[in-house]
Amino acid sequence: MLVNNKQLSTDYDVNSNGDLEKIEIQLLLEGIYRHYGFDFRNYAFSSIRRRVWHRVKAEKLESITSLLNKVLHDSKAMERLYLDFSINVTEMFRDPSFFKAIREKILPFLRDLPSIRIWHAGCSTGEEAYSMAILLNEEGLYEKSRIYATDMNNHVIQQAKIGRFPLKKMKSYTCNYVHSGGLNDFSEYYSVQEEHVFFNEELAKNIVFAQHNLVTDGSFNEFHLIVCRNVLIYFDQELQTRVHTLFLDSLCTDGILALGSREGLSFPNQEQFYSPLDEESKIFKRI
């Protein structure tokens, strides 16, 4: 039986391009893990794919395999790809209803504790950690609180330590603050210098900013409240389960876990370990 070589080649290209792309990405992530120790192998494929192709184009390369070759031999290229993989979407009092729920429903649970330990996992440039500091300050709890704000990306951690944010964002941040139940004039918490604002140093005195990778690092303390919002959506089910195990190991008895609006406990089968405190705001109490 004669086979039309042109037709065979076309069919092969159509059916295999997606598979080949997936293989290339898997090889890229495996190479990064083996050479640098950064583990992105269980990140959601669609998210990783977008970021990989962004870096391929930014480096003016022709293929993912070319990117693998470059990052293995050029640590600066690896740094750029690492920054692409780090998700840094955040803002002050993001989702104001969440912070209102923390103020009204969660802090009463914590008020009688002799000290309060809070972990902001995946804190990015620190906006939500500073928001929590403001909230605790207004409720008279900041002096006995310690906020641990961590991210895998040391670059954004260094930015967070400075506490400097663009002035142009303050209008939307002020709106978020007001809708979250803020008690004061938001401008009292920062000073303006040209095109940036600097938050008061007093707000940062009980915040510990540190590098921590949810994928590879273990528990480092026992917390009364863990906040990890819109980070797990970038992980596959296996990695989500692994991170939830880390959170369980890090929560004290009756500790509270706060997730993002697009996250929950049913997908990684964690519902058995928690009872809901505010289902709309995705806040749960360990049982």
C-alpha positions in Angstrom: 0.0 0.0 0.0 1.4 3.4 -1.0 1.5 6.2 1.5 1.4 9.8 0.5 4.5 11.2 2.3 3.3 14.7 2.2 -0.1 13.8 3.8 1.7 11.7 6.4 4.0 14.6 7.3 1.1 17.0 7.6 -0.9 14.7 9.8 2.1 14.1 12.0 2.7 17.8 12.4 -1.0 18.5 13.3 -1.2 15.7 15.8 2.2 16.0 17.4 2.9 19.8 17.8 1.0 20.0 21.1 2.7 16.9 22.4 6.1 18.1 21.4 5.5 21.4 23.0 4.5 19.7 26.3 7.6 17.5 26.1 9.8 20.5 25.5 8.3 22.3 28.5 8.7 19.2 30.7 12.4 19.0 29.7 12.8 22.7 30.4 11.4 22.4 33.9 13.3 19.2 34.6 16.5 20.8 33.5 15.9 23.9 35.7 15.2 21.6 38.7 18.3 19.5 38.2 20.7 22.3 37.5 19.4 25.1 39.7 17.1 23.3 42.2 14.1 25.4 41.3 11.0 23.2 41.1 8.3 24.3 38.8 7.4 20.8 37.6 4.0 20.7 39.2 2.8 24.2 38.3 -0.4 24.4 36.3 0.6 23.7 32.7 -1.4 26.5 31.1 0.1 29.1 33.3 3.7 27.9 32.8 3.2 27.6 29.1 2.2 31.3 28.8 5.3 32.4 30.8 7.7 30.1 28.9 6.6 31.5 25.5 6.8 35.0 26.8 10.4 34.4 27.7 11.2 32.6 24.4 10.0 35.7 22.5 11.7 38.1 25.0 15.0 36.4 24.5 14.5 36.4 20.7 14.7 32.6 20.4 13.0 30.2 18.1 11.9 27.4 20.4 11.5 26.2 24.0 14.4 23.9 23.5 16.6 26.9 22.6 15.4 28.5 25.9 16.5 25.4 27.8 19.9 25.6 26.3 20.2 29.3 27.1 19.1 29.1 30.8 21.3 26.1 31.5 24.4 28.1 30.3 23.4 31.6 31.3 22.4 32.2 34.9 21.2 35.7 34.1 18.7 34.2 31.6 17.6 31.9 34.3 17.0 34.8 36.6 14.8 36.5 34.0 12.7 33.3 33.6 12.5 32.9 37.3 10.9 36.3 37.6 8.5 35.4 34.9 7.4 32.3 36.8 6.9 34.3 40.0 3.3 35.5 40.2 3.2 39.1 41.5 -0.4 40.3 41.4 -1.4 42.1 44.6 -2.7 45.3 46.0 -3.5 47.0 49.3 -6.7 45.6 50.9 -7.3 43.4 47.9 -10.9 42.2 47.9 -12.0 44.6 50.7 -14.8 42.2 51.8 -12.0 39.7 52.8 -10.3 42.2 55.1 -13.7 43.2 56.5 -14.3 39.5 57.3 -10.9 39.3 59.0 -11.7 42.4 61.1 -15.2 41.4 62.1 -15.1 37.6 62.2 -11.5 36.4 62.7 -9.8 38.9 65.0 -12.3 38.2 67.8 -11.0 34.7 67.8 -7.4 36.0 68.2 -8.0 38.9 70.5 -7.5 37.0 73.8 -4.3 35.2 72.7 -1.1 36.4 74.5 0.6 36.7 71.1 -0.5 36.4 67.5 1.5 34.8 64.7 0.3 35.3 61.1 1.9 33.9 57.9 1.3 35.7 54.6 2.5 33.0 52.1 3.2 34.3 48.6 3.2 37.9 49.8 4.8 39.3 46.6 5.7 43.0 47.1 4.1 43.1 50.5 0.9 45.1 50.0 -1.3 42.6 51.8 1.1 42.2 54.7 1.1 46.0 55.2 -2.7 45.9 55.0 -2.9 43.3 57.7 -0.5 45.5 59.8 -2.9 48.4 59.4 -5.9 46.3 60.3 -4.2 44.9 63.5 -3.1 48.4 64.5 -6.6 49.8 64.2 -7.9 46.9 66.3 -5.3 47.4 69.0 -3.6 44.0 68.3 -0.4 45.0 66.4 1.9 45.2 69.4 1.4 41.6 70.3 1.4 40.3 66.7 4.1 39.1 64.4 3.5 38.9 60.7 5.7 36.5 58.6 5.5 37.6 55.0 7.2 35.2 52.5 7.7 34.7 48.8 9.9 32.5 46.7 11.1 35.5 44.8 13.8 37.3 46.8 13.6 40.3 44.4 10.0 41.1 45.5 10.9 40.4 49.1 13.6 43.1 49.0 11.0 45.5 47.5 8.5 44.7 50.3 11.1 45.5 52.9 11.4 49.0 51.6 7.7 49.6 51.8 7.6 51.9 48.8 4.7 51.9 46.4 3.6 54.0 43.4 1.7 57.1 44.3 -0.7 56.6 41.4 -2.1 53.5 43.1 -3.1 55.2 46.3 -6.5 56.3 45.0 -7.6 52.7 44.4 -5.9 51.5 47.5 -7.7 54.1 49.5 -11.0 53.0 48.1 -10.2 49.4 49.0 -9.3 50.5 52.6 -12.5 52.4 53.0 -14.6 49.5 51.8 -12.7 47.1 54.1 -14.0 49.0 57.1 -11.0 51.2 57.6 -11.3 53.5 60.7 -8.9 56.3 59.8 -7.7 58.5 57.0 -5.6 56.1 54.8 -3.1 58.9 54.1 -2.0 58.8 57.8 -0.2 55.6 57.1 2.3 56.8 54.5 4.4 59.8 53.4 4.7 61.0 49.8 8.1 61.4 48.1 7.8 62.5 44.4 6.1 59.6 42.6 6.1 57.1 45.4 4.8 56.7 48.9 6.6 55.1 51.8 4.6 53.4 54.5 5.4 54.3 58.1 8.2 52.4 59.6 6.1 51.5 62.7 3.9 49.4 60.4 6.9 47.2 59.4 8.5 46.7 62.8 6.5 43.5 63.5 6.7 42.2 59.9 9.4 39.6 59.0 10.0 39.5 55.3 11.8 36.4 54.2 12.3 34.1 51.2 10.4 30.8 51.4 9.3 28.5 48.6 6.0 26.7 49.2 7.1 24.0 46.7 10.4 23.0 48.3 10.6 24.5 51.8 9.1 23.1 55.0 7.2 24.5 58.0 9.1 27.1 60.0 6.7 28.0 62.8 3.2 27.4 64.2 0.7 30.0 63.2 -2.7 31.2 64.4 -3.6 32.5 60.9 -2.2 31.6 57.5 -3.1 33.8 54.5 -2.4 32.4 51.1 -4.6 34.0 48.4 -4.6 33.2 44.7 -1.3 31.3 44.8 -2.6 27.7 44.7 -4.5 28.3 41.5 -1.1 28.1 39.7 -0.4 24.6 41.1 -1.6 21.3 39.9 -3.6 19.0 42.2 -0.5 17.1 43.4 1.3 20.3 44.4 -1.8 21.8 46.0 -2.2 18.8 48.2 1.5 19.0 49.2 1.1 22.7 50.1 -2.0 22.1 52.1 -0.1 19.5 54.1 2.4 22.2 54.8 -0.3 24.5 56.0 -1.8 21.8 58.3 1.6 21.2 59.8 2.0 25.0 60.3 -1.4 25.7 61.9 -1.9 25.6 65.6 -4.9 24.0 67.2 -8.0 25.9 66.0 -5.7 27.8 63.5 -7.3 29.7 60.6 -6.6 29.3 56.9 -7.6 32.1 54.4 -7.5 31.3 50.7 -8.2 33.3 47.5 -11.6 33.9 45.9 -10.9 31.3 43.2 -9.6 28.6 45.6 -11.1 26.1 48.0 -10.7 22.9 49.9 -12.7 20.4 47.8 -10.3 20.1 44.8 -7.3 18.9 46.9 -9.7 17.0 49.3 -8.9 19.0 52.4 -12.5 19.7 53.6 -12.2 17.0 56.3 -9.6 19.1 58.2 -11.5 22.4 58.4 -14.8 24.0 59.2 -15.9 27.1 57.4 -15.9 30.5 59.2 -16.7 32.6 56.2 -17.3 30.5 53.0 -17.8 33.6 50.8 -14.3 34.9 51.9 -12.8 31.4 51.8 -11.8 31.5 55.5 -11.6 28.2 57.3 -10.8 27.0 60.9 -8.7 23.9 61.4 -10.6 21.1 63.3 
